[in-house]
Amino acid sequence: MDSLLYVIEKDKHTNEELREILKSNKNIRFVSLMGVDLGGNATDEKIPVELFLEDIDKFLESAIQTDGSSVELYNIATLNNAKVDLMPDKSCHWYVDYNMEYIDEEVGLPVGTLKIPAFLIHDNKKVCSRGVLQKADKYFKKSMYEIFREYPHVINNIGIDSVDDIEEIMLTAATELEFLG
């Protein structure tokens, strides 16, 4: 099915571009924020695309509360403090999941759900695989620059004269919800 949209690139997460994309892909009927805990358990909140379109900016800038019943947060959340928020991750590609058994009669295409990877937030802390990956990425880059400054021969051996010549250090990895860099 060539006319199906599968990915929304991370540079297309503006109000105007999302509105245009969703209005031109009428078979995408739902938007889902999905977070994954450290054990691989997922939780999501799904809303109709019409509600998302009513206030895209508010949706993307705020967190959506969930009861956290689908995720395990041992030694983090307790029964009397189990509130977990889902905060959209705007720094990654989003993807569309299709139900090939449910065809939208208006356009003749499978009904899609825009899956937005999200951070699990508890007591204002990221308690999810995405949060750990984000911290690891930051720590890795900082550590590499420190090593290169302290031991410049490491980068000299690969043809780099100075740490200042390094434009960017990129760590390539993916969570359960992100299949494209």
Wavefront OBJ file of the C-alpha trace (Angstrom):
o trace
v 0.000 0.000 0.000
v 2.055 2.860 -1.346
v -0.310 5.595 -0.161
v 0.124 4.854 3.547
v 2.196 7.154 5.738
v 4.472 5.219 8.086
v 6.794 7.838 9.632
v 6.575 11.482 10.660
v 10.106 12.857 10.758
v 11.228 14.689 13.891
v 11.488 18.003 12.034
v 7.773 17.826 11.122
v 6.349 18.143 14.654
v 5.060 21.710 14.303
v 1.390 22.531 14.722
v 1.005 23.478 11.055
v 2.837 20.466 9.625
v 1.076 17.956 11.875
v -2.294 19.472 11.044
v -1.533 19.220 7.308
v -0.227 15.643 7.585
v -3.189 14.394 9.603
v -5.791 16.158 7.477
v -4.279 14.713 4.295
v -4.182 11.186 5.805
v -7.801 10.830 6.912
v -7.381 7.157 7.712
v -5.110 8.072 10.660
v -7.902 8.202 13.219
v -6.070 8.024 16.552
v -3.048 9.484 18.334
v -1.369 7.443 21.038
v 1.279 8.438 23.578
v 3.238 5.345 24.527
v 5.849 4.903 27.241
v 7.940 1.884 28.191
v 9.294 1.103 31.648
v 12.720 -0.370 32.349
v 11.317 -3.904 32.175
v 9.814 -3.438 28.719
v 6.202 -3.005 29.886
v 4.283 -0.447 27.860
v 1.449 1.892 28.704
v -0.355 4.216 26.359
v -3.132 6.753 26.159
v -5.045 6.838 22.879
v -7.274 9.703 21.761
v -9.209 10.409 18.558
v -7.242 12.517 16.093
v -9.994 15.188 16.228
v -9.175 15.887 19.898
v -5.468 16.083 19.085
v -6.162 18.605 16.303
v -8.180 20.842 18.657
v -5.031 21.870 20.531
v -1.866 20.270 19.167
v 0.469 22.649 20.998
v -1.067 21.985 24.417
v -0.965 18.234 23.785
v 2.719 18.310 22.828
v 3.823 20.670 25.605
v 2.072 19.020 28.527
v 1.968 15.560 30.011
v -1.032 13.259 30.048
v -1.746 11.531 33.326
v -2.177 7.771 33.455
v -2.612 5.480 36.431
v 0.559 3.587 35.568
v -1.156 0.225 36.032
v 0.510 -1.284 32.952
v 4.056 -0.465 33.983
v 6.209 -1.705 36.837
v 7.993 0.960 38.823
v 9.396 -1.011 41.750
v 10.834 1.163 44.494
v 9.729 4.209 42.509
v 5.928 4.425 42.625
v 3.781 3.218 45.521
v 0.039 2.615 45.783
v -0.500 5.972 47.457
v 1.714 7.715 44.880
v 1.222 5.868 41.592
v 0.499 8.793 39.287
v 2.528 8.536 36.092
v 2.537 11.125 33.319
v 3.250 10.529 29.643
v 5.291 13.354 28.079
v 5.645 13.298 24.264
v 9.187 12.906 22.920
v 9.443 15.475 20.141
v 13.097 14.705 19.430
v 12.488 11.449 17.553
v 10.600 10.085 14.583
v 6.993 9.120 15.176
v 5.385 6.229 13.371
v 1.938 5.131 12.248
v 0.620 1.692 13.119
v -2.151 0.312 10.902
v -4.917 -2.156 11.638
v -4.988 -3.998 8.316
v -8.238 -5.713 9.310
v -10.134 -2.455 9.860
v -10.548 -0.480 6.637
v -11.685 3.145 6.692
v -14.720 3.122 4.388
v -14.299 6.771 3.381
v -10.790 6.395 1.925
v -10.510 2.611 1.520
v -7.315 2.360 3.576
v -6.543 0.684 6.914
v -7.243 2.732 10.040
v -4.028 4.112 11.501
v -2.840 5.247 14.909
v -0.054 7.821 15.174
v 2.262 6.400 17.845
v 4.190 9.076 19.704
v 6.958 7.711 21.936
v 6.701 9.262 25.384
v 8.654 9.614 28.586
v 7.161 8.128 31.749
v 7.327 10.852 34.399
v 6.852 10.146 38.124
v 7.418 12.883 40.714
v 8.966 15.051 37.956
v 11.590 12.397 37.087
v 11.903 10.334 33.931
v 11.449 6.699 34.990
v 11.487 4.932 31.638
v 13.740 3.357 29.059
v 13.733 6.558 26.972
v 14.867 8.601 29.972
v 17.699 6.194 30.759
v 18.775 6.201 27.109
v 18.745 10.016 27.060
v 20.907 10.207 30.208
v 23.281 7.547 28.857
v 23.665 9.458 25.588
v 24.504 12.691 27.417
v 26.969 10.930 29.747
v 28.626 9.049 26.868
v 29.233 12.222 24.846
v 30.560 14.136 27.859
v 32.876 11.243 28.755
v 34.204 10.897 25.216
v 35.097 14.596 25.010
v 36.869 14.356 28.382
v 38.843 11.297 27.236
v 39.807 12.959 23.958
v 40.981 16.077 25.780
v 43.025 14.056 28.269
v 44.413 11.606 25.695
v 44.583 13.479 22.364
v 46.640 10.702 20.762
v 43.407 8.646 20.612
v 41.864 11.018 18.087
v 45.188 11.845 16.440
v 45.439 8.175 15.432
v 42.270 8.514 13.371
v 43.266 11.745 11.665
v 41.654 14.292 13.979
v 44.035 17.021 15.112
v 42.001 18.533 17.946
v 38.866 17.895 19.989
v 37.654 21.239 18.639
v 37.583 19.659 15.165
v 34.879 17.209 16.272
v 31.565 18.530 15.071
v 29.394 16.040 16.951
v 29.543 12.672 18.659
v 26.507 10.584 17.823
v 25.407 7.505 19.706
v 23.114 5.319 17.640
v 20.534 3.356 19.591
v 16.786 2.810 19.680
v 14.126 2.041 22.224
v 11.253 -0.341 21.714
v 9.278 2.495 20.154
v 11.765 4.009 17.782
v 12.894 2.070 14.776
v 14.340 4.974 12.796
v 17.231 7.230 13.929
l 1 2 3 4 5 6 7 8 9 10 11 12 13 14 15 16 17 18 19 20 21 22 23 24 25 26 27 28 29 30 31 32 33 34 35 36 37 38 39 40 41 42 43 44 45 46 47 48 49 50 51 52 53 54 55 56 57 58 59 60 61 62 63 64 65 66 67 68 69 70 71 72 73 74 75 76 77 78 79 80 81 82 83 84 85 86 87 88 89 90 91 92 93 94 95 96 97 98 99 100 101 102 103 104 105 106 107 108 109 110 111 112 113 114 115 116 117 118 119 120 121 122 123 124 125 126 127 128 129 130 131 132 133 134 135 136 137 138 139 140 141 142 143 144 145 146 147 148 149 150 151 152 153 154 155 156 157 158 159 160 161 162 163 164 165 166 167 168 169 170 171 172 173 174 175 176 177 178 179 180 181
